Amino acid sequence: MSLFQIVILFLVITGASSILVNVFNVDYGTVSYWDNRGVFFLIFITIFPRLTLFFSNVVSGGLLWWLGFIFAPRLLVAILATIAYWETNPVLVMFSWIVALSGESTEKYAIKERVVVYKRRSDDIEDVEYRKI
């Protein structure tokens, strides 16, 4: 991500959070991340988001939480970090969004590059070939 994209992302998150606070009366957490967690949690939530979410005491439940857990765990981590730590650690929240956006797009690109789809002209059945890495 370029510096311009990071600044735009910061402004979008700031605007969305201020709308949530002022219009919808959403309360963000006021506890610092470093009071509850440490560096190892950051490393594990970045590298293994599903396992860390599953085995830690991070807030869980609800249909949207489980959809995020299954399909986009890094985005779920960024959303939870925004809700819990935006007031006290905005820089850390920005890093979580950068990791989330770059990690999800990189993961989807790698899957797309690994699977090649060939379409037959005679019918609509697709043949899928998996590349060996």
N, C-alpha and C positions, 0 to 999 in steps of 0.2 A: 504494500500500500504506500502511496505517496503521502507526503506531508499534507498536501491539499485535501486528500481524501480523509486523512485522520482529523483534520480541523473540521471538515464538514460533518463527519461522524460525531465529533464532540458537540457541535452545535445542534445537531438533530437530537441527540440523547438529552442534552440540556433542555432544549425546547419541549420535548416530550415529557420529561420529568417535571418541568415547571407547570405544564398543563395538567398533569396528573395531580400535582400537589394543590394547585389553585382552583381547579374546576371540580375534580372528583374527590378531593380531600384524602388522597392516598398518603399514608404516613410511611416515610422511609426510615430504615433503621438508623439509630444514632450511635451504635457501638462500632468501634474501630475493628477492622479485620484482624489486626495484630493482637487484639485482646482475646479473640476466640480461636484463631488458627495460626499456622506457621508456614515456613518456607516449603516444607515437605508436602503439605497439603496443596500448595500452589503447583508444585512440580507434578504431583500425581493427578490433579484435576485437569492439568493441561495435556498430559500424555495419555491418561486413561480416564476420560470423563465418565463413561458409563459405570465402570467398576467403582470409581471413587464416589459417585452419586449413590450407587446401590449400597455400598458398605459403610458410608459415613452417615452422620446424623443431620444431613442437609434436608431442608424442608422437602417433603414429598407428598404425593397424592393428587387426585383430580385427573380428569381426562386429558387436559392440556399438558399437564406435567408428564404423564406417561407417553403422550405423543411426542413431546420434545425429547424425552429419554430415549425413545426408540429411533426416531428419525433424525434428530438434530441435537445431540447432547451438548455440543459446545455452545450452541445458541441458548439452550436452557441454562447452562452455567452462567452465561453473560447476563441473562435476564434476572436470574436469582441474585447475582452479584450487584446488579444495578439496584434492585429493590432493597437489598440488605445494607449495602455499603456506599451508595452514591453520595450521601451527605458527608461522610467522614473520609473516604478514600476514592475520590474521583479519578485519580491517575491509575489506580489499580483496576478500577472498573473499565477505563478506556483500554487498558491492555487486555482485559478479558474480552472486550468486543473485537479488538484487532485479531486476537487469536481465534475467536469464534468465526469471524467472517473469512479470514484467510484459511483456517483449518477446514471448515466445511466446504469451501469452494475447491480447495486442493484435493480433498478426499473424493468429492464427486468427479473431478477431472480425472483422477487416477482410475476410478472405476470405469468411467467412460472410455478411457484409452485402453483399458485391458479387455473390454468386451467389444467385439466387432460384429455388427449386424449386417447380414447379407439378405437382400430381398430377392425372391424369385419373381420373374416376370409373369409366369403362368398362373400363379396363385398368390394369396396374401400371407402364406406361411413364411415366417422368418427363420432363417438358420442362424444360430449363434455360435461363434467360434471364440474360444478363450485363448488368449495369448499367454505363453509361459514367460515369466519374467526372469 
